[in-house]
Amino acid sequence: MLTSITEGLLCCLTGKSSSAVLPVDSSDSRPADGFEFVEVKPGRVLRVRHILPERPAASERPAELGASVHCKRKITVYRNGQLVIENLGDVLHSEILQCPDGDVEPCSTVEVELADYSTAPSSPDPKPVPPHPSAADQQRPAPPPRRRRRKPKRTVLIDSERRISSCKGMHPDVALFFIHGVGGSLDIWGRQLDFFSRLGYEVIAPDLAGHGASTAPHIAAAYTFYALAEDLRAIFKRYARKRNILIGHSYGVSFCTFLAHEYPEQVHKVVMINGGGPTALEPSLCSVFQLPSCVLHCLGPCLAWSFLKAGFARQGAKEKQLLKEGNAFNVSPFVLRAMMSGQYWPEGDEVYHAELTAPILLVHGLHDKFVPMDEDQRMAEILLFAFLKVIEEGSHMVMMECPETVNTLLHEFFLWEPDISGTVSKATVDRPAVTTEGTAEEAVGTAKASKSLNK
């Protein structure tokens, strides 16, 4: 602690960072385990772990397998900030932990009205009736109430067909992408990478710029959301297959959302682990990470302890060892400050998330102190095809705390596909519209971290 304070004071006096902003020494890593260095831009190199298991020679998976789902919804944003989503296509209902196949309810319409921090009625009456009408008014019939016709500020219509199929490890057209968040590295996915590569999946996990063994430019513009998103776009285009599954944690969920929105035909499924709500990114001006880098360097031990306390449900020797093995929260103060300040993404609002058509699994650690439960529930309400699973014994770093549970959830989601064999033709079905208040109860399940998931 004293050494950290001394180095921080020297940093303030000299105006230079006491820690070199260079890739960490990866000599103790397993070099023969699929590590590569990819230059996404001149002088900008990312470390990537790419494991391609040996597979027998096989032809591509037939395109007609799986289920075709009609993705149709109307998204309307009104000037008072209200968002109305009408699902006009197929609605998936599936309990992934209980049955291998979900079912599809054809031609159903669900209207979800979501008022952002507002309880005002959707159509206020401009001329309310007086509480005590006169006798003359009581004799004449009351005219129907006049409704003010609201003019939408923005309307988005989505109408497409999506084929959802089971993604098995031996399918040569399937690739899994794992994206970590702020302060992490690809090593936090160690248990997942080993598990799915043993099952035959091709796995790709990059270190973000300034993290792990990737280069760390000493310029704040290198760590904005847009700069990092372009890095991951280059990685995705380099390794992508026909059916790709994106798995993101915390800040990494935003990049998964970006890639799923940019490449809807190639992103087959998405997993969001403790990613938060469907809101646009905006850096906090009152955060401790807005302090100078030298001050953050002095506070390094306190920040690491705070992260251990908030990121794990328990704070013991095992969790400390997990942080060390995962190379988590091991970035320079400059990179940490630039990453937190660069989280500006105004396009990633609720409408942006509502436009996603890929099936999405939301995983939430019950004891997460960084991401409240209601944020993931809000995400489940906005997304078209979403399933929220809560792990009771997990926290923010749930994939490190409960790797067996997370691996089971992910694998079942990869193998899941909707079953439409018993559905009725859309032309013969006429269902009334159903209006809800934006609940996610049908898509919310609780995963016990011990008994029911072990198979």
C-alpha positions in Angstrom: 0.0 0.0 0.0 2.9 2.4 0.9 4.6 1.6 -2.3 1.5 2.3 -4.3 1.1 5.7 -2.6 4.8 6.6 -3.2 4.5 5.7 -6.9 1.4 7.7 -7.2 3.0 10.8 -5.7 5.9 10.4 -8.2 3.4 10.2 -11.0 1.8 13.4 -9.9 5.1 15.2 -9.6 6.6 14.1 -12.9 3.4 14.0 -14.9 4.2 10.5 -16.2 2.5 7.3 -15.5 4.5 5.0 -13.1 3.5 1.9 -15.0 4.4 1.4 -18.6 1.3 1.1 -20.8 2.5 -2.1 -22.6 1.1 -5.6 -23.0 1.5 -7.7 -19.9 4.1 -10.5 -19.9 2.3 -13.6 -21.1 5.3 -15.9 -20.8 3.6 -17.9 -18.1 0.6 -18.5 -20.4 0.1 -21.7 -22.3 1.6 -20.7 -25.7 0.4 -23.9 -27.4 -3.2 -23.4 -26.4 -4.4 -21.3 -29.3 -3.1 -17.8 -28.5 -2.7 -15.5 -31.4 -1.9 -11.8 -31.9 -4.0 -10.0 -34.4 -3.2 -6.5 -35.7 -6.6 -4.9 -36.1 -5.1 -1.5 -37.0 -1.5 -0.4 -37.6 0.2 -0.6 -34.2 -3.0 -1.9 -32.5 -2.6 -5.6 -31.7 -5.0 -7.7 -29.7 -4.3 -11.0 -28.1 -6.8 -13.7 -29.2 -7.3 -17.2 -27.9 -8.6 -19.2 -30.8 -9.2 -22.9 -30.3 -10.3 -25.0 -33.3 -10.8 -28.6 -32.2 -10.0 -31.4 -34.6 -13.1 -32.5 -36.4 -13.8 -35.3 -38.8 -14.3 -34.2 -42.4 -18.0 -33.3 -42.8 -20.1 -31.3 -45.1 -21.8 -28.1 -44.1 -25.0 -28.4 -42.1 -28.1 -28.4 -44.3 -29.8 -25.0 -44.3 -33.3 -26.4 -44.0 -32.7 -27.8 -40.5 -34.1 -25.9 -37.5 -37.2 -23.8 -37.2 -38.2 -20.8 -39.2 -39.7 -18.0 -36.9 -41.5 -15.0 -38.2 -39.9 -11.9 -36.6 -42.4 -9.0 -36.9 -42.8 -6.1 -34.5 -43.7 -2.5 -34.6 -41.8 -0.1 -32.4 -43.2 3.3 -31.7 -41.6 6.1 -29.7 -43.9 9.0 -28.7 -42.8 12.6 -27.9 -43.5 12.1 -24.2 -40.8 9.4 -24.0 -43.2 6.5 -24.1 -42.2 3.4 -26.0 -44.9 1.0 -27.4 -43.8 -2.4 -28.8 -46.3 -4.5 -30.8 -45.2 -8.1 -31.4 -47.0 -9.1 -34.6 -45.1 -12.3 -35.4 -44.3 -15.5 -33.6 -43.8 -15.5 -29.8 -41.5 -18.0 -28.3 -42.3 -19.6 -25.0 -39.6 -21.9 -23.7 -38.2 -23.1 -20.3 -34.8 -24.0 -21.5 -33.9 -25.9 -18.3 -37.0 -28.1 -18.5 -37.5 -29.1 -22.1 -35.1 -29.4 -25.1 -37.5 -27.6 -27.5 -39.5 -24.5 -27.1 -42.9 -24.0 -28.7 -44.1 -21.2 -30.9 -47.4 -19.5 -30.7 -48.3 -18.3 -34.2 -49.9 -15.1 -35.2 -50.2 -13.7 -31.7 -50.0 -10.0 -30.9 -48.6 -8.7 -27.7 -48.6 -5.0 -27.0 -46.2 -3.9 -24.4 -46.4 -0.3 -23.1 -43.3 0.9 -21.3 -43.3 4.4 -19.8 -39.8 5.6 -18.9 -39.9 6.8 -15.3 -43.5 8.1 -15.9 -46.9 7.0 -14.6 -49.0 9.3 -16.8 -51.8 7.7 -18.8 -51.1 6.8 -22.4 -54.0 8.9 -23.8 -55.0 11.7 -21.4 -58.5 13.1 -21.7 -58.1 16.8 -22.7 -61.6 17.6 -21.2 -62.2 15.6 -18.0 -65.9 15.3 -16.8 -66.7 17.4 -13.8 -67.1 15.3 -10.6 -70.6 16.8 -9.9 -72.6 17.3 -13.1 -75.7 19.5 -13.1 -79.3 18.1 -13.4 -79.5 19.1 -17.1 -76.3 17.4 -17.9 -77.6 14.2 -16.2 -80.7 14.1 -18.5 -78.8 14.2 -21.8 -76.6 11.3 -22.8 -72.9 11.9 -22.3 -70.9 12.2 -25.5 -68.0 9.7 -25.9 -64.7 11.0 -24.5 -62.5 12.7 -27.0 -59.1 11.2 -27.3 -56.1 13.2 -28.4 -54.5 11.5 -31.2 -50.8 11.1 -30.3 -48.3 11.7 -33.1 -45.3 9.3 -32.9 -41.9 10.7 -32.9 -40.4 7.6 -34.5 -41.7 4.3 -35.8 -39.7 1.2 -36.7 -41.2 -1.8 -38.4 -39.3 -5.1 -38.4 -40.6 -7.9 -40.6 -38.2 -10.8 -41.4 -37.9 -14.6 -41.2 -35.2 -16.1 -38.9 -34.2 -19.7 -38.8 -33.2 -20.8 -35.3 -31.4 -24.2 -35.0 -29.5 -26.3 -32.6 -25.8 -25.5 -32.5 -23.7 -28.5 -31.6 -20.0 -28.7 -31.1 -19.3 -30.8 -34.1 -21.0 -28.5 -36.5 -18.3 -26.8 -38.6 -20.3 -23.7 -39.2 -20.6 -22.7 -35.5 -18.2 -20.4 -33.7 -18.4 -19.0 -30.1 -17.1 -15.5 -29.3 -16.4 -14.5 -25.7 -16.1 -10.8 -24.9 -15.0 -9.6 -21.4 -15.7 -6.2 -19.8 -13.8 -3.4 -18.1 -10.7 -4.5 -16.2 -11.0 -8.2 -17.3 -9.2 -10.3 -19.9 -9.9 -13.4 -21.9 -8.6 -15.4 -19.0 -11.9 -14.9 -17.0 -13.5 -17.2 -19.6 -10.9 -20.0 -18.9 -13.5 -22.5 -17.6 -15.9 -21.8 -20.5 -13.2 -22.0 -23.2 -11.9 -25.3 -21.9 -15.4 -26.8 -21.5 -16.8 -25.9 -24.9 -13.6 -26.6 -26.8 -13.7 -30.1 -25.3 -17.2 -30.4 -26.7 -15.9 -29.7 -30.1 -16.9 -26.0 -30.4 -14.6 -23.5 -32.1 -14.1 -20.7 -29.5 -12.6 -17.2 -29.9 -11.9 -14.9 -27.0 -10.0 -11.5 -27.5 -8.3 -9.2 -25.0 -9.7 -5.7 -25.4 -7.1 -3.0 -26.0 -5.2 -2.2 -22.8 -6.3 -5.5 -21.2 -4.5 -8.8 -20.8 -1.7 -9.0 -23.4 -3.1 -6.6 -26.0 -1.3 -3.4 -26.7 -2.3 -0.4 -24.6 -2.0 2.9 -26.5 -1.4 5.9 -24.2 -4.2 8.0 -25.8 -7.7 8.2 -24.3 -9.4 8.1 -27.8 -8.2 4.5 -28.2 -10.6 3.3 -25.5 -13.9 4.9 -26.6 -16.8 2.5 -27.3 -16.5 3.1 -31.0 -12.8 2.4 -31.1 -13.2 -0.9 -29.2 -16.3 -1.8 -31.3 -14.3 -1.5 -34.5 -11.6 -3.7 -33.0 -14.1 -6.4 -32.3 -15.7 -5.9 -35.7 -12.3 -6.8 -37.2 -12.0 -9.8 -34.9 -15.5 -11.0 -35.8 -15.0 -10.6 -39.5 -11.7 -12.6 -39.3 -13.1 -15.6 -37.4 -16.8 -15.6 -38.1 -18.6 -18.7 -39.4 -22.1 -19.1 -40.8 -23.7 -19.4 -37.4 -22.0 -17.4 -34.6 -22.9 -17.1 -30.9 -21.8 -14.1 -29.0 -21.2 -14.3 -25.2 -20.6 -11.1 -23.4 -20.0 -10.1 -19.8 -20.8 -6.7 -18.3 -19.4 -4.0 -20.7 -18.8 -6.8 -23.2 -22.6 -7.2 -23.6 -22.7 -3.8 -25.3 -20.3 -5.0 -28.0 -22.3 -8.2 -28.4 -25.4 -6.0 -29.0 -23.5 -3.9 -31.5 -22.3 -6.9 -33.5 -25.7 -8.6 -33.4 -27.3 -5.4 -34.7 -24.6 -5.0 -37.4 -24.6 -8.6 -38.6 -28.1 -10.1 -38.0 -27.6 -12.8 -40.6 -24.4 -14.1 -39.0 -25.2 -13.8 -35.3 -27.3 -16.8 -34.5 -27.7 -16.4 -30.8 -26.5 -14.1 -28.0 -25.7 -14.6 -24.3 -25.7 -11.5 -22.0 -24.2 -12.1 -18.6 -24.8 -9.3 -16.1 -25.0 -6.7 -18.8 -27.6 -4.3 -17.4 -30.5 -2.6 -19.0 -31.2 -1.5 -22.6 -30.1 2.1 -22.1 -27.7 4.2 -24.0 -24.2 4.4 -22.6 -23.1 7.7 -21.0 -20.1 8.1 -18.6 -20.8 9.2 -15.1 -19.2 12.6 -14.3 -19.3 11.9 -10.5 -17.5 8.5 -10.7 -14.2 7.9 -8.8 -12.7 6.9 -12.2 -12.8 10.5 -13.2 -10.0 11.2 -10.8 -6.5 11.7 -12.3 -4.6 8.5 -13.1 -2.0 9.1 -10.4 -4.7 9.3 -7.8 -6.3 6.1 -9.1 -2.9 4.5 -8.8 -2.7 5.4 -5.1 -6.2 4.0 -4.7 -5.4 0.8 -6.6 -5.4 -1.5 -3.5 -8.7 0.0 -2.3 -10.3 -0.3 -5.7 -9.2 -4.0 -6.0 -10.7 -4.7 -2.6 -13.9 -3.0 -3.5 -14.1 -5.0 -6.8 -13.6 -8.2 -4.9 -16.3 -7.3 -2.4 -18.8 -6.2 -5.0 -18.0 -8.7 -7.8 -18.2 -11.9 -5.8 -20.8 -13.3 -3.5 -18.1 -14.4 -1.1 -14.7 -12.8 -0.4 -12.4 -15.6 0.5 -9.0 -17.0 -0.6 -10.7 -18.9 -3.5 -12.2 -15.7 -4.9 -8.8 -13.9 -4.6 -7.2 -16.7 -6.5 -9.8 -16.6 -9.2 -9.1 -12.9 -9.7 -5.4 -13.6 -10.0 -5.9 -16.5 -12.4 -8.4 -14.5 -14.5 -6.0 -11.5 -14.7 -9.0 -9.4 -13.7 -8.8 -5.8 -12.6 -5.2 -5.8 -13.6 -5.0 -2.8 -15.9 -3.1 0.5 -15.6 -4.9 3.4 -14.0 -4.8 5.3 -17.3 -6.5 2.5 -19.2 -9.1 2.1 -16.4 -9.9 5.8 -16.4 -10.1 6.0 -20.2 -12.3 2.9 -20.4 -14.8 4.4 -17.9 -14.8 7.8 -19.6 -15.1 6.3 -23.1 -18.4 4.6 -22.4 -20.5 6.9 -24.6 -22.9 5.2 -27.0 -26.1 7.2 -27.5 -27.3 4.9 -30.3 -27.6 1.9 -27.9 -31.0 2.9 -26.5 -34.2 0.8 -26.0 -35.2 1.0 -29.6 -31.8 -0.3 -30.7 -32.1 -3.3 -28.4 -35.7 -3.9 -29.5 -34.6 -4.2 -33.1 -32.6 -7.3 -32.3 -34.2 -10.5 -33.7 -31.7 -13.1 -32.4 -32.6 -15.3 -29.5 -30.9 -14.0 -26.3 -30.2 -15.7 -23.0 -29.8 -13.3 -20.1 -27.8 -14.6 -17.1 -27.9 -12.7 -13.9 -26.0 -13.4 -10.6 -28.4 -12.8 -7.7 -25.8 -11.1 -5.5 -24.5 -8.7 -8.2 -23.9 -5.3 -6.7 -22.9 -3.7 -10.0 -26.0 -4.6 -12.0 -29.4 -4.6 -10.3 -31.9 -7.3 -11.1 -34.5 -4.9 -12.5 -32.1 -3.8 -15.2 -31.9 -7.3 -16.6 -35.6 -7.7 -16.2 -36.1 -4.5 -18.2 -33.8 -6.0 -20.9 -35.9 -9.1 -21.1 -39.0 -7.0 -21.6 -37.6 -5.0 -24.5 -35.9 -7.9 -26.4 -38.0 -9.9 -28.9 -36.8 -13.4 -28.0 -35.2 -13.3 -24.5 -34.9 -15.8 -21.6 -33.7 -14.5 -18.2 -32.0 -17.0 -15.9 -31.0 -16.1 -12.3 -28.2 -17.9 -10.6 -28.8 -17.7 -6.9 -25.2 -18.3 -5.7 -23.6 -16.0 -8.2 -22.6 -12.4 -8.3 -21.1 -10.1 -11.0 -18.3 -12.6 -11.9 -20.8 -15.5 -12.0 -19.0 -17.4 -14.8 -15.9 -17.7 -12.5 -17.9 -18.4 -9.3 -20.3 -21.0 -10.7 -18.6 -22.2 -13.9 -20.5 -25.6 -14.0 -23.9 -23.8 -13.7 -23.1 -21.2 -16.3 -21.6 -23.8 -18.7 -24.8 -25.9 -18.4 -27.0 -23.0 -19.1 -25.0 -21.9 -22.1 -24.8 -25.4 -23.5 -28.6 -26.0 -23.2 -29.2 -22.6 -24.9 -26.8 -23.5 -27.7 -28.6 -26.8 -28.3 -32.1 -25.3 -28.0 -34.3 -24.7 -31.0 -38.1 -23.9 -31.2 -40.5 -26.7 -32.1 -43.1 -25.6 -34.6 -44.3 -29.1 -35.6 -47.6 -28.7 -33.7 -48.5 -25.1 -34.8 -51.5 -24.1 -36.8 -51.4 -22.3 -40.1 -51.3 -18.5 -39.6 -54.1 -18.0 -42.1 -56.6 -20.0 -39.9 -55.7 -18.3 -36.6 -57.4 -15.1 -35.4 -56.3 -14.2 -31.9 -57.3 -11.0 -30.0 -54.6 -8.6 -29.0 -53.2 -9.0 -25.5 -52.0 -5.9 -23.6 -49.5 -6.3 -20.7 -47.6 -3.9 -18.6 -44.2 -5.1 -19.6 -43.6 -8.0 -17.3 -41.0 -10.7 -18.0 -42.4 -13.5 -15.9 -42.8 -15.9 -18.8 -39.1 -15.5 -19.7 -37.7 -15.4 -16.1 -36.4 -18.6 -14.5 -34.3 -19.2 -11.4 -31.4 -21.6 -11.8 -30.3 -23.3 -8.7 -26.5 -23.4 -8.5 -26.4 -27.1 -7.4 -29.0 -29.7 -7.9 -31.3 -29.3 -10.9 -28.7 -28.3 -13.4 -26.4 -31.3 -13.0 -27.1 -33.8 -15.6 
